[in-house]
């Protein structure tokens, strides 16, 4: 039986005096593809920030690989094995594609087959074509590919994508979904925030719908398909 890799237990988080998370709880089993669904402003990105150390929960617990990471700084969370593809990509604009990828490369998890430039280029051939181009000269889709590749070069045990395909052209979105399918096949644990439910349903093992800073529904893709009309108001799609 697979073990729990990430356990988010009743966390509460604030922006100043404004509370955003109200007892947020969910789990990711090793090797699972999990989604956080919900309308804008319901706490999905705040949940991600709380996990990766960009903000500290005031209550609750976050455990990753049997290690307490609640309130840990982001560099320690990254060293623990969580890779983030942030909303807005946030690549290094003045570094080339290859330099962006090399800048984050590390194999702290002692993977027997770590990610390399060649593996990233095999996953995203377009990046190999643009290897010498500055990040600022890439299209939005190419920047998202680079952001995914940069996170993979840290050899994470879990990948988190905040708005995985937001604002991308349909062909680029399809390429990103294909990439995530390949990553799932090799057993990488994934948390994905995105609005393209039709693309998420075939990939995800479990969905969590977030409303006002807490999970209001969870289930499999089959269960979500069966209840999609009832749950539509929560997802805003």
C-alpha positions in Angstrom: 0.0 0.0 0.0 1.3 3.4 -1.0 2.2 5.8 1.9 1.0 9.4 2.5 3.6 11.8 1.0 2.0 15.1 1.9 -0.4 15.6 4.8 -2.0 19.0 5.1 -3.9 19.0 8.4 -6.3 21.8 9.4 -4.1 24.7 8.5 -5.2 28.3 8.9 -3.4 31.2 7.1 -3.8 34.9 7.0 -2.8 37.9 4.9 -2.4 40.5 7.6 -5.7 40.5 9.6 -7.6 38.8 6.8 -8.0 35.0 7.2 -7.9 33.0 4.0 -7.6 29.4 5.1 -10.0 27.9 7.6 -8.9 24.4 8.5 -7.6 23.4 5.1 -6.9 19.6 5.0 -6.0 17.1 2.3 -3.5 14.4 1.6 -1.4 13.3 -1.4 -0.5 9.6 -1.6 2.9 8.8 -3.1 2.6 8.7 -6.9 -0.9 10.4 -7.0 -2.0 13.2 -9.3 -4.2 15.5 -7.2 -6.1 18.6 -8.1 -7.2 21.6 -6.1 -10.3 23.0 -7.8 -12.5 26.0 -7.0 -13.3 29.6 -8.0 -10.8 32.4 -7.9 -10.1 33.7 -4.4 -11.1 30.6 -2.5 -7.6 29.8 -1.1 -6.0 27.4 -3.6 -2.9 29.6 -4.2 -2.7 30.4 -0.5 -2.6 26.7 0.2 0.3 26.3 -2.2 2.2 29.2 -0.6 1.6 27.7 2.8 3.0 24.4 1.7 6.1 25.7 0.0 7.1 28.2 2.7 6.1 31.4 1.1 3.8 32.1 4.0 3.5 30.5 7.5 0.2 29.0 8.7 -0.9 30.2 12.1 -2.4 26.8 13.0 -2.4 23.3 11.8 0.3 21.0 10.4 2.0 20.3 7.1 4.0 17.1 6.9 6.0 15.9 3.8 7.7 12.5 3.7 7.2 12.1 7.4 8.9 15.5 8.0 7.3 18.5 9.6 7.6 21.4 7.3 5.0 23.8 8.8 6.3 27.3 8.5 9.7 26.2 7.2 11.4 28.6 4.8 11.0 27.9 1.1 14.6 26.8 0.6 14.2 24.0 3.2 10.9 22.9 1.6 12.6 22.7 -1.8 15.4 20.7 -0.2 12.8 18.3 1.3 11.7 17.5 -2.3 8.9 19.8 -3.3 9.2 21.5 -6.7 7.0 24.5 -7.5 5.9 25.8 -10.9 4.5 29.1 -9.7 1.6 31.1 -11.1 3.2 33.6 -13.5 6.2 31.3 -14.2 8.8 33.6 -12.6 11.7 32.4 -14.8 15.0 34.3 -14.8 14.5 36.7 -17.7 18.2 37.6 -18.1 19.4 34.0 -18.2 19.3 31.7 -21.2 17.0 28.6 -21.3 20.0 26.3 -20.5 21.2 28.6 -17.7 17.7 28.7 -16.2 17.7 24.9 -16.1 21.2 24.6 -14.7 20.7 27.3 -12.1 18.3 25.1 -10.0 19.8 21.6 -10.8 20.4 19.4 -7.7 19.9 15.8 -6.8 19.3 16.0 -3.1 17.0 13.1 -3.2 19.8 10.9 -4.6 17.7 9.8 -7.6 19.3 6.9 -9.5 18.3 8.6 -12.8 18.3 12.3 -12.1 16.9 14.9 -14.5 19.4 16.4 -16.9 19.3 18.9 -19.7 19.0 16.1 -22.2 15.9 14.7 -20.4 14.3 18.1 -20.2 14.9 18.6 -23.9 13.4 15.2 -24.7 10.3 16.2 -22.7 10.2 19.7 -24.3 12.0 19.7 -27.7 11.1 23.3 -28.1 13.4 24.2 -25.2 16.3 22.6 -26.9 15.6 24.7 -30.0 15.7 27.8 -27.8 18.5 26.8 -25.5 20.5 29.9 -26.1 17.6 32.3 -26.0 17.1 34.5 -22.9 14.0 33.8 -20.8 12.6 37.2 -21.6 12.5 36.3 -25.3 10.4 33.2 -24.9 6.6 33.0 -25.6 4.3 32.4 -22.7 4.0 28.7 -23.5 7.8 28.3 -23.8 8.2 30.1 -20.4 5.8 27.6 -18.8 7.7 24.7 -20.3 10.9 26.2 -18.9 9.3 26.7 -15.5 8.3 23.0 -15.4 11.8 22.0 -16.6 13.4 24.2 -13.9 11.4 22.6 -11.2 12.1 19.1 -12.5 15.9 19.8 -12.4 15.6 19.9 -8.6 14.6 16.2 -8.8 11.6 16.7 -6.6 9.5 13.9 -5.1 6.4 16.1 -5.7 5.6 18.7 -8.3 3.1 21.5 -7.6 1.7 23.5 -10.5 -0.2 26.7 -9.8 -2.4 27.5 -12.8 -0.7 25.0 -15.1 -2.0 26.2 -18.4 -3.5 29.6 -17.7 -3.4 32.0 -20.7 -1.8 29.4 -23.0 -2.8 28.6 -26.6 -4.6 25.3 -27.1 -1.7 23.5 -28.8 0.7 24.5 -26.0 -1.9 23.5 -23.4 -2.1 20.1 -25.0 1.7 19.8 -24.9 1.7 20.6 -21.2 -1.0 18.0 -20.4 0.9 15.4 -22.4 4.0 16.3 -20.3 2.1 15.9 -17.1 0.8 12.6 -18.2 4.3 11.4 -18.9 5.4 12.6 -15.4 2.6 10.7 -13.8 3.6 7.5 -15.6 7.1 7.6 -14.0 5.5 7.9 -10.6 6.0 11.6 -9.8 3.5 12.9 -7.2 1.7 16.0 -8.6 -0.6 18.7 -7.3 -2.2 20.7 -10.0 -4.3 23.9 -10.0 -6.1 24.6 -13.3 -9.5 25.4 -14.7 -9.3 23.0 -17.6 -11.4 20.2 -16.0 -11.8 18.2 -19.1 -8.0 17.8 -19.3 -7.6 17.1 -15.6 -10.2 14.4 -15.4 -8.3 11.7 -17.3 -5.1 12.4 -15.4 -6.1 13.0 -11.8 -6.5 10.3 -9.1 -8.2 12.6 -6.7 -9.8 16.0 -6.7 -10.3 18.5 -3.8 -12.8 21.3 -4.3 -11.9 24.4 -2.2 -14.5 26.9 -1.0 -13.7 29.7 1.4 -10.5 28.3 2.5 -11.4 24.7 3.2 -12.2 21.5 1.3 -15.9 21.1 0.7 -15.7 18.0 -1.5 -13.2 15.3 -2.5 -13.4 12.3 -4.8 -12.1 10.5 -7.8 -12.5 11.6 -11.4 -15.4 9.1 -11.9 -17.2 10.6 -8.8 -16.6 14.1 -10.1 -18.0 13.3 -13.5 -21.1 11.8 -11.9 -21.6 14.9 -9.7 -20.3 17.6 -12.1 -23.6 19.4 -12.5 -24.2 19.6 -8.7 -20.6 20.8 -8.1 -20.5 23.3 -10.9 -21.2 26.3 -8.7 -18.2 25.6 -6.5 -15.8 25.4 -9.5 -17.0 28.4 -11.5 -16.6 26.5 -14.8 
